[in-house]
């Protein structure tokens, strides 16, 4: 037991208790448990003694393994200025010691104020990204810095070690490893070869080709990570569009839509689904891998059938072809690439300065050539190629495999990496995370390919995208500590409870679906899903509510996965696709992405 008297004008008390507790269990009834009782004295008048009133009871089930330490956190409101008493009692079957640790912290702002601050920070980040005032990476960094400053203001000051722990290094390792693999893969000419083959298979029909690409992306995303799928598909799509004189932006946006849709079909296709099937409480109620995949797969098939005609309707009046001849488009893209290369050179030495000057001279020469071509050629809109068979022969001569030996090595390593991804999802005895698999595959390919110009490979890595994800992880975790995600879940539960009983299930399914979709389009769907699962489980156990568990969980999964299509930063695959496209000179803005994805 301990007494707290130095809280002054604090509004909240935060407790961190560490001990041998059961992890990942909601309201688990065990024979051994610890009860944390928080009480406060209230002034009953000048002639009566001050009475001690129990304010909160917090039960923590104990594990049989006494050597493990799990830290659980909970925040309590302080109702008055009286002394706070904290009593900890252990209810055991036999007398033995239970190692516990406790840390308390005072917070100066109540939950409503913290949620308001978090909402303002999130809106500010979106304003910076939407209006393109700064690059999205810098916007995420500024947002994470503002969120950390807000935490410090209310009294919660996370250490640098704690902030670094918020970053999901498995995701960053997966991105980095796949970026290195794709960078080496592109040296073989395989992406050009695939582009020509896809054009030939579609017989020159653009929409047939787009439908085929989207369908393959959706199927792969059901079994692979969405990020991996888009990292493999984006270079192929860009090269294919360049060959056909198409604008890659619209095709890439369509592919991302179906990548996110396909990822929702199975229990391993998207991180929210993985979180759901990993919950022991849900497995005990019959929601295992097979049951979850069986239900979600049927629903996603219906979503795909509806999405294809709706996508065609969205692009009905959109000219997918470039409005200029392919020769001018390629020249403009070449100017952009040379200029970007010159800007990336830091003139620290005389040689680097000379190289930069030569590149800028080349840019000026190409710009003069572009002006002459624009004066010569009339602007014309390409139509679907009627002589596609003749064009195919010319394209096959121009775009061939440049290094067959390197291609065999790349296909071998990439095949092993993808096989390990599959085995990691279905075989629990493999103790390698996806990030480790990608990193080991990248190192293996670097050794086999005998890369001497290592800096060239590193220059193709999307460092801005990796930094964006790191800042985004910190931002979302800080917003969670400001109770934004908990507040959304609690308000959703309150809305469900006030609905009449005969309409409650239908309203609950629709509400959970749309709240999850809208929330996942603006905040990371991983912490949101992890927060909503206990809320929904407690809601289904409430006898006054009387709701089944499975429909609500399926609504949560559907909304959290498909909600990533809402905005550019709603899903990891969106950000990766935008980063690779920007590196190739085909970047698209937040609003351009939002205009098509949010409608669908």
NUPA-767729 format. One record per atom (N, C-alpha, C, O): y, x, z; residue in one letter. Coordinates in steps of 0.05 Angstrom, whole numbers, plus 5000, padded with zeros to 4 digits. Layout:
<vexmars>
YXZa...
</vexmars>
This chain:
<vexmars>
497650175000x500050005000x502550185000x502450405010x504650084988x507250224988x509550024986x509149804976x511850104996x514249944996x516350064978x516650314978x517749904963x519849994945x522449864954x522649614955x524450024959x527049924968x529350034951x531649954955x528850214933x530950354919x531350254891x532150414873x530750004885x530949904858x533749814850x534349764827x535549784870x538349714866x538649464848x537749244856x539949484825x540449254808x538449234785x539049114764x536049344788x534049334766x533049054762x532748904781x532448984737x531448724730x528348714728x527148504732x527148944721x524248954716x523049184731x524349394736x520549154738x518949374750x516549424732x514949244726x516249674723x514049744705x512149924720x512850124732x509549834719x507449984733x505450104713x504549964695x504850354716x502750494701x500550564720x500950744737x498250444718x496050494737x493750614721x492850504701x492750834730x490550974717x488050964735x488251004759x485750914723x483250904738x480950854720x481250834696x478550834732x476150784716x475850484708x474050344717x477750384692x477750104684x476250054659x475750244643x475549804654x474249734629x476349714607x478349574610x475949854585x477849844563x477149624543x474849554540x479249524530x478849334508x477349074517x475648974502x478048974541x476748734551x478948544560x480848624574x478748294552x480648094560x479347914581x477347774576x480547914605x479647744627x476547764631x475147564634x475648014632x472748064636x472048014665x473248134683x470047854671x469147804698x466948004705x464748004694x467648184724x465748384733x465448364763x467048234776x463248484773x462748474802x464548664817x464948624841x465548864805x467349054818x470049054803x470249064779x472149034819x474849024807x476949104827x476449114851x479249164817x481549244833x483749024830x484248934808x484948944852x487048754852x489648894860x489849004882x491748874843x494348974850x496048734857x496548564841x496948724882x498548504892x501348594896x501948784911x503248454883x506048514886x507448284900x507348054891x508648344923x509948144938x512848234945x513448474943x514448044955x517248104961x518047934985x517147714988x519848045001x520847905024x523247735015x524847814999x523347495026x525647315020x527047245046x525747205066x529647225045x531247175068x531046875074x532046715058x529946795097x529546515104x531846405121x531746175130x533846565127x536046465144x536546665166x534946835172x538846635180x539546825201x537746805226x537446995240x536646565232x535046525256x532046555251x530546565270x531246565226x528346575220x527746855209x529346995198x525246935213x524347195204x524047185174x523446985162x524447415162x524147445133x521147425126x519547575137x520447255107x517747205100x516947365075x518547405057x514447455075x513347595052x511947405033x510147265041x512847395008x511747204988x510347364965x511547544954x507947284959x506447404937x507647314910x507847074905x508447504894x509747444869x507747464846x507747294828x506147684845x504347734823x501647824834x501547974854x499447744821x496747854825x495747954799x495747814778x494848204799x493948344774x491148444779x490748624795x489148324765x486348404769x485548604746x486148554723x484248814754x483349024735x480349064740x479549174760x478648994721x475749034724x475049334722x476149484706x473249414739x472449694741x469949754724x468249584721x469849994713x467550084698x465650224716x466350324737x463150234707x461150374723x461450684722x460450824739x462850774701x463351064698x465951134713x468151064704x465651264736x467951324753x469551564743x471751614753x468351714724x469751964715x471851904693x473452084688x471851674681x473751624659x476351504671x476251364691x478551574658x481151494667x482551344644x483151454623x483151084648x484550924629x487050824642x487050704664x489350864629x491950784640x492650514628x492750484604x493250324646x494150064638x497050014647x497750114669x498549874631x501349844637x502049544638x501049384622x503749474657x504749194658x507549194670x508149354687x509149014660x511948994669x512348724684x511348514675x513748744707x514148504724x517148464728x518648654730x517948214728x520648144734x521148144764x519448064780x523448244773x524248254801x525948004807x528247994798x524847814822x526347564826x528747584844x530747444840x528647754865x530947774884x531348064893x530048244883x533048094912x533748364921x532148464945x532648674956x530148304953x528548374977x526748614971x526348694949x525648724993x523848954991x521348874976x520148664980x520349054958x517949004942x515649154956x515749384962x513449004960x511049114972x508849114950x508248914938x507549344947x505349374928x502849434944x502649644957x500849254942x498249294956x496049304935x495849134918x494349504938x492149544920x489549524936x489149664955x487849334928x485249294941x483049324921x483149224898x480849454929x478549494912x476249324923x475549354947x475049154907x472748994915x470249114902x469749094878x468649244919x466349394910x463749294922x463749164943x461549344908x458949254918x457949444940x456449364958x458749694938x458049894959x460350074964x462050114946x460550174987x462850334995x462750614982x460950774986x464850654965x465150914952x468050944943x469450744941x468751184936x471551234929x472151154899x470351184882x474551064894x475450994867x477951154862x480051094874x477951344844x480351504838x482451334823x481851224801x484851314833x486951164821x489551324820x489951494838x491151274801x493851394799x495751174792x495150994777x498251194803x500150984797x502951104794x503751294809x504351004774x507151094770x508850844766x508050664751x511050824780x512850594777x515550684765x516350914767x516750494751x519250554737x521050294738x519950074735x523550334742x525450104743x526850084716x527750284704x527049834706x528449784681x530849604687x530649414702x533149684675x535649554683x536249294667x537949144675x534849254644x535349014627x532948834628x530648924629x533348574628x531148384628x529848374601x530848494582x527748224598x526148214574x527748104550x527648204528x529247884556x530847764534x532947964523x533347974499x534248114541x536148314531x534848534515x535948624495x532448624524x531048834509x530148734481x530348874462x529248484480x528448364454x530848344436x530548394412x533148274447x535548254430x536348524419x536948554395x536248734436x536849004427x534949094405x535749204385x532349044410x530249124390x530748974363x530449094342x531448724364x531948574340x534348684325x534248704300x536448754339x538848864326x538149134312x539049184290x536549294326x535749554314x534149514289x534549644268x532249324290x530549274267x532149164243x531749244220x533948984249x535748874228x537449094216x537849104192x538449274233x540049504223x538549684204x539649774184x536049734211x534349904194x533949774167x534149904146x533449514167x533049364141x535649354125x535549364100x537849334138x540449334123x540849604109x541649614086x540249824123x540450084111x538650114087x539350234067x536250004089x534250034067x534949844044x534849924021x535649594050x536149404029x538649474013x538549473988x540749554026x543249624012x543149914001x545050003988x540950064008x540550333998x542950514006x543850673990x543950474031x546050634041x545150924045x546551114038x542650944055x541351214058x538551184048x537550954043x537151404045x534351394037x532751264059x533351284083x530551124051x528950974071x527851154093x527451064115x527251404086x526251594107x528351644128x527751634152x530851694120x533051734139x533651474154x534251494178x533351244141x533750994155x531750954178x532350874200x529151024172x527151004193x527651204216x527151134239x528551444209x529151644230x531451544247x531351574272x533551434235x535851334250x534951094268x535851074291x533250924257x532250694273x530550784297x530950684319x528850984293x527151084315x528951214336x528451194360x531051364327x532851484346x534351274362x534751304387x535251064349x536650844363x534850704383x535650634405x532350664375x530450534393x529850704418x529650594440x529550964414x529151144437x531651144455x531351154480x534051134443x536451124459x536550864475x537450854498x535650644462x535650384477x533650394500x534250284522x531350514496x529450544518x530650704541x530250634565x532050924534x533251084555x535450924570x535850964594x536850754555x538950594568x537850394588x539050364609x535650264581x534550064600x533050194623x532250054642x532550454622x531250594644x528650724638x527550864655x527450664614x524850784607x525451024589x526350994566x524851264599x525351504585x522751644578x521851814593x521551584555x519051724547x519552014542x521552094530x517652184550x517952464546x517352534516x516352364502x517952774509x517452864481x514452854475x513652784453x512852924495x509952914491x509052634485x507352584468x510152444500x509452154497x510252054469x508751914456x512652124461x513652034435x511952154412x511352004393x511152404415x509452524394x506652384394x505452354372x505752294417x503152154418x503251884403x501151774396x505651764400x505951514386x505351534356x504651334344x505551774345x505051814317x502151794311x500451924324x501351644290x498551614282x497851844263x498351834239x496752054275x496252294259x493852264240x493652404220x492052074246x489852014228x490951914201x489951994180x492951734202x494051634177x495551854162x495251874138x497052024176x498452244163x496552444151x497052544129x494352504165x492352684154x491052564129x490552704110x490452304130x489252174106x491152194082x490352254060x493752134087x495652154065x495952434054x495852474030x496152634072x496452904063x494053004047x494353124026x491652954058x489253034044x488952914017x488253053997x489452654015x489252513989x491352613969x490852623945x493752673979x495952773962x495153043950x495653093926x493953213965x493053473955x490753433934x490753563913x488853253940x486753203921x487853093894x486953183873x489652903896x490752793871x492452993856x492453003832x493853173871x495553373858x493753563841x494453643819x491453643852x489653823837x488253673814x487853773793x487653413820x486353243800x488053213775x487053213753x490653193779x492453153756x492553383737x493453353714x491753623746x491753853728x489553843707x489554003688x487653663710x485353653691x485953483667x484453493647x488053323667x488653133645x486952883647x486852723628x485652843670x483952613674x485452343673x484552143663x487852353685x489452103686x490352013658x490351783652x491052213641x491752143613x489352023598x489551833583x487052143603x484552053590x483851773599x483151603583x484151713625x483651443635x485551233624x484851013618x488051323620x490151143609x489351053581x489550813574x488451243565x487751183537x485251003537x485050813521x483351053554x480850893555x481450603564x480350413553x483350573583x484050303592x485450153569x485049913566x487150293554x488450173531x486450083510x486749863498x484450243506x482450183486x480749943495x480049773479x480049943521x478349723531x479749453530x478549253525x482449453534x483949203532x484649123504x485948913500x483949293484x484349233456x487349183449x488049023433x489049343463x491949333458x493349103470x495749073466x492048933485x493348703498x494248783526x492648853543x496848763530x498048863555x497148703579x496348823599x497148433578x496448283601x493448293607x492748273631x491848333587x489048383593x488648643608x486948663626x490148843601x490049103614x491049083643x489749193661x493348943647x494448913675x492448763692x492048833715x491248543682x489348393697x486948553705x485948543727x485948723686x483748893692x484349103714x482749143732x486749223712x487549423732x487749293759x486849403779x489049053761x489448913786x486748833798x486348853823x484948743782x482248663792x480748893803x479448873824x480749123789x479349363798x480649463825x479149533843x483349453826x484649543851x483949363874x483549463896x483749103870x482948913891x480148963901x479648953925x478249013882x475449053890x475249323905x473849323926x476549533896x476349793910x477549773938x476549883957x479849623940x481149603966x479549453987x479949484011x477649293977x475949153996x474049344011x473149274033x473549574000x471649764012x472950034019x472050174037x475150094005x476650344011x479250264026x480050034026x480450464037x483150424049x485150364027x485050484006x487050184032x489050114012x490650354003x491250383979x491250534021x492850774014x491350943994x492451043975x488750983999x487051143981x486951023953x487151163933x486650763952x486550623926x489050663910x488950733887x491450633923x493950653909x494550943901x495751003881x493651133917x494051413910x492451493886x493251673871x490151363882x488551423858x489551263834x489451363811x490551023838x491350853816x494150903806x494650883782x495950983823x498751013815x499151223792x500451153773x498051463794x498451653772x497151553746x498351593724x494851423747x493551313723x495351103710x495751093686x496450923727x498150713717x500650813704x501550723683x501951013717x504451123706x503951253679x505451213661x501751403677x501151543652x500451333630x501251363607x499051123638x498350913619x500850773608x501050733584x502650713626x505150583618x506850763600x508250663582x506851023606x508351203589x507151213561x508651233541x504551213559x503251213533x503950963517x504350973493x504050733530x504450473517x507450393516x508050183507x509250573526x512050513527x512650263544x514350093537x511150243566x511650023585x513250123609x513350363614x514549943623x515950003648x513950003670x512849793677x513350243683x511150253703x511750093728x509950013743x514350033733x515049903759x513649633762x512549573783x513749473741x512649203743x509649213746x508449053760x508349393732x505449413733x504549513761x502649413772x506049703772x505349813798x505749603820x504149583838x507849443818x508249223838x505949023837x505048933858x505048963813x502848773810x500248903823x498748753836x499849153818x497449283830x497549293860x495549243874x499949343872x500149353901x499549073913x498349053934x500548863899x499948593909x496948553912x496048453933x495448623891x492548563892x491048773909x488848713918x492249003913x491049193932x491149083960x489149093975x493448973968x493648853995x491948603998x490748554019x491748443976x490048203977x487048283980x485648173996x486248473964x483448563965x482648693991x480348664000x484548834004x484048954030x483348754052x482048834071x484248514048x483748304069x481048184067x480248024084x479448244046x476948104041x474648194059x472848034064x474748444069x472548544085x473648644112x476048654117x471748704130x472448794157x473449084157x474549174177x473149234135x473949514134x476149554113x477049784109x477149344101x479149384079x481949424088x483549554074x482649334113x485349354123x485249404153x483449304166x487149564164x487049634192x487049394211x485549394231x488549174206x488348944224x485448824226x484648744248x484048824204x481248734204x479448914221x477748814235x479949174219x478349364235x478849324264x477049334281x481349264272x482049214300x480648964310x479648964332x480548764293x479348504302x476348534306x475348454327x474948654287x471948684290x471248894311x468948904319x473149054320x472549254340x472749144368x471849274387x473848904371x474248784398x471548684409x470148524396x470748784432x468148714443x468048424451x465948294448x470348314460x470448024468x469947844444x468547644446x470947924420x470547764396x467647784386x466547594376x466548024389x463748054380x461847884397x459847784386x462447864422x460747704439x460747404432x458847264437x462947324420x463147044411x462347004382x462946794370x460847194371x459647164344x461347254321x460647204298x463647394326x465347474305x464747774299x466447944305x462447834287x461748104281x462548174252x463948014239x461548404242x462348494216x461548294194x463148224177x459048204195x458048024174x459447754175x460147654154x459747644198x461047374201x463947384192x464947204177x465347594200x468147624192x468447654162x470147524149x466847834150x467047884122x466247644106x467447584085x464247494115x463347264100x465447044098x465846924077x466947004120x469046804119x471546894104x472546744087x472347144108x474747244095x474347284065x476247244050x471947364057x471447414029x471847154012x472947163991x470846934023x471146674008x474046604006x475046523984x475546634028x478446564027x479946744008x481746643994x479347004008x480847193991x480147143962x481947173944x477747063955x477046993928x478846763917x479746773895x479246563934x481046343927x483946443923x485346353905x484746623941x487446733938x487846883912x489946863899x485747043905x485947193879x486047003856x487647053837x484446793856x484546603833x487246473830x488146423808x488546413852x491246293851x493346503844x495346433830x492946753853x495046963849x495347043820x497647103812x493147053805x493447143777x495246963760x497047073747x494846703760x496746543744x499546543756x501546523741x499846563782x502446573794x503946823787x506346823782x502447053786x503647303777x504547283748x506647383741x502947163731x503647123703x506246953701x507847003684x506446753719x508846583719x511346743728x513446703717x510946913747x513247083757x514247263735x516647313733x512447373718x513147563697x513547423670x513447553649x513847153671x513747003645x516047093627x515547143603x518447113637x520647193620x521447483624x523547573615x519647643636x520247923641x519148093618x516848073611x520948253606x520048433585x518748683597x520148853609x516148693594x514648923606x515049173589x514849393600x515649143564x516149383547x518949483552x520749333559x519249743549x521949863550x523549773526x522449733504x526149743529x527849633508x528649853488x530049803469x527850093493x528550323476x525950443465x523850413476x526150573442x523750713431x522550913451x523951023467x519950943448x518551123467x519651403467x519651543487x520551493443x521651763441x524051803459x524352003472x525851593460x528251613476x527551583506x528651723523x525651413512x524751383540x523551643551x524251723573x521851773535x520652023544x522852243547x522652403565x524852243529x526952443531x528652393557x529352583570x529252143563x530652083587x529152173612x530252283631x526552113611x524852193634x524652493637x524652603659x524552633614x524452933615x527053043627x526953233642x529352923619x531853013631x531952973661x532853143676x530852743670x530852683698x529152883713x529852983734x526752953702x524953143715x526153423717x526053543738x527453513695x528653773695x530953783715x531353983729x532553573716x534853573734x533853573763x534953703780x531753413769x530653403796x529553673804x529853763827x528253813785x527154083791x529354273797x529154443815x531554263782x533854443787x535054383814x535854573828x535254133822x536454063848x534754163871x535854213893x532154183867x530354263889x530354563893x529354663913x531454713875x531555003877x533855083895x536155013890x533255223917x535355323935x536155603926x534655793929x538655633915x539455893905x539956103927x542256173932x537756193939x538056393961x538156673950x539156853964x537256723926x537256983914x538456973886x538956763875x538857213875x540057223848x538157103827x539056973809x535557163830x533557053811x533456753812x533356623791x533556633836x533456343839x535956213827x535756003815x538156343831x540756243820x540556243789x541456053776x539456463778x539156473749x537356263738x537856133717x535056213752x533256013743x534555733744x534155573726x536055683765x537455423767x539455383745x539655163734x540855593738x542855583716x541455523689x542355373673x539155653685x537655613660x536655323659x536655193637x535755213681x534754933681x537054743676x536654543661x539354793687x541654623682x542554633653x543454433641x542354883641x543054903612x541054743595x541854623575x538554743604x536554593589x537154293591x536854143572x538054203614x538753923618x541053853600x541053633588x543054023598x545353963581x544553953551x545553783536x542754133544x541754133516x540253873510x540653743489x538553783528x537053533524x538953293524x538353103510x541053303540x542853073540x544353053514x544852833504x545053283502x546353273476x544453163455x545253003437x541853243457x539853133438x539452833442x539052683423x539652743467x539352453473x541652303460x541252083450x544152403462x546352263450x546052233420x546652023409x545052443407x544652433378x542552223371x542852063352x540352213387x538252023381x539151733386x538451553372x540851693407x541851433412x543751333390x543851093384x545151523377x546851443355x545251383330x546051233313x542951513328x541251483304x539451233305x539351073286x538251203328x536250983331x537750723340x539550733357x536850503330x537750243339x536050163362x533650213363x537250023381x535649913403x533749693394x534649503380x531349723400x529349533391x527349473413x526649653429x526349233413x524449153433x521649163421x521049033401x519949313433x517249343423x515749083427x516148943447x513949023409x512148803412x509348913416x508849153413x507448733423x504748823427x503648953401x504048843379x502449173405x501649343383x499449213366x497249173376x500049143341x498049023324x496149233312x493849173306x497149473309x495449683298x494349863320x494650113319x493149733340x492349893363x490050083357x489850293369x488450013337x486150193331x487150463319x486150673325x489250443302x490450683291x491750853313x491551093314x493050713331x494450853353x492450983372x492951203382x490150853376x488150963394x487251243384x486951423401x486851273358x485951523348x488051743352x487351973359x490551673348x492651863353x492851943383x493252173390x492651733400x492851793429x490551963439x490852133456x488051913428x485752063436x486052363429x485052533443x487352413406x487752693398x489852823416x489653063421x491752673425x494052783440x493352813470x494153013483x491752623481x491252613510x488252663514x486652483512x487552913519x484752993524x484453123551x486453183565x481953163559x481353303584x482053603579x481053723560x483753713595x484753983591x483054193605x482854423595x481654123627x480054313641x477554173651x477554053673x475354193636x472954043643x471554153667x470454003683x471654423671x470354533695x471754443720x470454363740x474454453720x475954353743x475554053748x475453963770x475153903726x474653613728x472053563742x471853393760x469953723735x467353683749x467553743779x466453593795x469053953785x469454023814x470953793828x470253723851x473053693815x474653483827x473053223831x473153103853x471553153811x469852913813x467752943835x467152743849x466653173837x464553223858x465753193886x464653053903x468053323890x469353313917x470353033923x469852923945x471652903903x472652633908x470452433912x470652253929x468252463898x465852293902x464752323930x464052123943x464652563940x463652613967x465552493988x464652374008x468152523983x470152414002x469952114003x469951994025x469751983980x469551683979x466951593992x466951394006x464751743987x462251673999x462351684030x461351514044x463751894040x464051924069x465851694080x465451604102x467851614064x469451384072x467651134077x467950994097x465851084058x464050854060x462250884084x461950704100x461051124087x459151164109x460651144136x459451054156x463151234137x464751214162x465050924171x465250864194x465250744150x465650464157x463050324166x463250134182x460750414155x458350264160x456350414179x454550284190x456750674183x454950824200x456450924224x458051114221x456050814248x457550884271x457151164281x458751274296x454851294274x454151554284x455751774272x455652004280x457451714251x459151924239x461751934255x463151734257x462252164268x464452184286x466852334272x468352474286x467152284247x469452394232x471352164225x470451974213x473852194232x475851994223x476452034194x475852234182x477851824182x478551844154x480352074148x480252204127x482152134167x484052354163x482552624161x483152784144x480552664179x479052914178x477452934152x477253154140x476352714143x474852714118x476652804094x475852964078x479052684093x480952754071x481753044073x481953184052x482353144097x483253424101x481053614093x481553804078x478553564102x476353734095x475853734065x475153944053x476053494052x475753484023x477853634008x477253763988x480353624018x482553774005x482054074007x482454223988x481254174031x480754454035x478354544017x478454764005x476354384016x473954443999x474754473970x473854653956x476454283960x477254293932x479154533927x479054653905x480854603946x482554833943x480955093940x481655273925x478755103955x476955343953x475555343926x475455553913x474455113918x472955103893x474755153868x473955283849x477155033869x478955053846x480255323844x481455393823x480155493866x481255763865x484255743858x485155873839x485755583873x488555543868x490155793878x490055863901x491555923859x493256153867x496156063873x497356173891x497155883857x499855783861x499855553881x500055323874x499455633907x499155423928x501755273932x501755033939x504055403928x506655263931x506955033911x508254833917x505855063887x506054853868x504654603877x505654383873x502354633890x500854403901x502454273924x502654033926x503554443942x505154333964x507654193954x508554003967x508754283932x511154143922x510553863912x512353693910x508053803905x507253543896x506653353919x506153113915x506453453943x505953293966x508553133973x510753243972x508252873978x510552703984x511352734014x510652574031x512852954019x513653004046x515552794057x515452734081x517152674040x518952464049x517352224058x518152084077x515152164044x513451934052x512051994079x511951814095x511152234083x509852304108x511752284131x511152184152x514252384127x516252374148x517052084153x517652004176x517151914132x517751634136x515751494154x516451344172x513151544149x511051424165x511251524194x510951364212x511751774198x512051884226x514251744240x513951664263x516651714227x518951584240x518351284244x519151174264x516851164225x516250874228x514350824251x514650624265x512451004256x510650974278x512150984305x511650824323x514051174307x515651194331x517450944335x517650844357x518650854313x520350614314x518750374323x519750234341x516450324312x514850084319x513850104348x513749894361x513050334357x512150364384x514450324404x514050204425x516750424397x519150384414x519850094415x520549984437x519749944392x520349664392x518249504409x518949304422x515749594408x513749474425x514349514455x513949334471x515349744462x516049794490x518549634498x518949584522x520149554479x522349374484x521549084484x523248904484x518849034483x517648764486x518148584462x517848334465x518848694439x519348514416x516748384407x516748144402x514648534404x512148424394x510848234415x509848024407x510948304440x509948124461x511447864461x510347644465x514047884457x515747644457x515047454434x514847204438x514547564410x513647404387x511047254394x510747014388x509147404405x506547284412x506847064433x505546854431x508447114454x508746914475x510146664465x509346434472x512146694448x513546464438x511746294419x511946054418x510046434404x508146294387x506246124404x505645894397x505246244426x503446094443x504845854456x503645644459x507345884464x508845654476x509245434456x509045194463x509745504430x510145304410x507545144405x507644904401x505345284406x502745144402x502144954424x501044734420x502845024449x502244854472x503744594472x502744394483x506144584460x507744344461x506944144439x507943914439x505144224421x504244044399x502243844410x500643914427x502343584402x500343394410x497543474404x497043624385x495643394421x492843504419x491543434393x489943594383x492043194381x490643124357x491643284333x490243294312x493943404335x495043574313x495143864320x496044034303x494143944343x494544204354x493144424337x494344634332x490644374329x489144574314x490444634287x490744864280x491144424272x492344474246x495044614248x495544804233x496644524268x499244654272x498844944281x500345124272x496944994298x496445264308x495545454286x496545674285x493845364268x492945524246x495245594228x495645824220x496945394221x499145444203x501245624216x502345804204x501745574242x503745734257x502846024259x504446204254x500346074267x499346344270x499446494243x500146724241x498646344222x498546464195x501346554186x501746784177x503346374189x506046434179x507546634197x508946804187x507146604223x508446794241x507347074236x508847274236x504647094233x503447354228x504347474201x504947714199x504547304181x505447394154x508347494155x508947704144x510047334166x512947404167x513347654185x514947824178x511947664208x512347894226x511248144213x512448354216x508948124199x507748364187x509348464163x508948694155x511048294152x512648394130x515048554139x516248694123x515748534165x518048684175x517348894196x518849084200x515048854210x514149054229x511249134223x509948994207x510449354234x507749454229x505649244238x505749154261x503749184220x501748974227x499649074247x498148904258x499449334252x497349434270x498049364299x496349244312x500449444310x501049364337x501349064341x500748954362x502248924320x502448634321x499748504325x499448324341x497748594309x495048484311x493848544338x492648364351x494248784348x493148864374x494448704397x493148644417x496948624393x498348464414x497448164413x497148034433x497148064388x496547774385x493747704393x493247474401x491747884391x489047814398x488747724427x487547514431x489747874447x489547774474x491047504478x490147334493x493347474465x494847224467x493146984457x493046784470x491847024434x490146804423x487646754440x486846524443x486546974450x484146934467x484746784493x483346604501x487046854505x487846704529x488546414523x488146234539x489646374499x490346104490x487845934487x487745694495x485746044475x483245894471x481745844497x480145654499x482146014517x480845974543x482345774561x481245694582x484745714554x486345524570x485145244567x485145134544x484145114588x482944844585x484844634577x484044424565x487444674582x489444474574x490044484544x491044284533x489344704531x489944734502x487544644486x487844494466x485144744493x482644654480x482644714450x482544524434x482844974443x482745054415x480445244410x479845404427x479145224387x477045414380x478145684373x480445714365x476645894377x477646164374x477646264345x479546374336x475446214330x475146334304x477246254284x478346434270x478045994281x480145934262x482846084267x484146164248x483546114292x485946254299x485846554292x487746674282x483446674296x483146964290x483147004260x484347194250x481946824245x482046844215x484846804205x485646934186x486346624217x489146584209x490746844215x492446924199x490246964238x491647214244x491047434224x492847574215x488447464217x487647674198x488847624171x489847804158x488747374161x489847304135x492847354134x493847474115x494347264155x497247304155x498047594158x499847684144x496647744175x497348024180x496848194155x498448374149x494648144141x494048304117x495748224093x496948404080x496047964087x497547874064x500547904069x502147914050x501347904094x504247934100x505348204092x507748234089x503648404087x504548664078x505748654050x507248834042x505248434035x506448404009x509348314010x510748303990x510348244035x512948134037x515248324030x517148244016x515048564040x517248764036x516149034029x513649074030x517849214021x517049484012x515749634035x513849794030x516649604060x515549744082x513549574098x512949644121x512749354087x510849174101x508049284102x506549214120x507249454084x504549574083x504749864075x506549944061x502850014085x502750304079x502450354049x503650544038x500850194035x500350224007x502950193991x503350333971x504650014000x507249973986x508950223986x510050313966x509150344010x510750584013x509650823997x511150973985x506950853998x505751073983x506151043953x506851233940x505850793943x506250743915x509150803907x509550923886x511050713923x513850753917x514551053917x516151143901x513351203936x513851493937x512851643913x514151813903x510351573905x509251713881x510751643856x511351813840x511451383854x513051293830x515751433830x516751503808x517051463853x519651603854x519351893846x521152003833x517152023854x516752303846x516452323816x517152533804x515352123803x514952123774x517452023759x517452013734x519451953774x521951853761x522051563756x523651463739x520351403770x520351113766x520550963792x519150763797x522351053809x522750933835x523850643833x525450593815x522950473851x524050193851x525250143878x524350243899x527349973878x528849923903x527449713920x525449593912x528549683944x527449483963x527649203952x525749053953x529949143940x530448873930x528748813905x527848593901x528349013889x526648973865x523848913873x522548743860x522849053893x520148993903x520048723917x518248563913x522148663933x522248413948x522348163929x521247953935x523648193907x524047973888x521447863878x521247623873x519448033874x516847943864x514747903886x513347703886x514648093904x512448093924x512747863944x510847723950x515247813953x515547613974x514847333964x513747163979x515547273939x514947013927x511946973926x510946753932x510447183919x507547153917x506247133945x503747103946x
</vexmars>
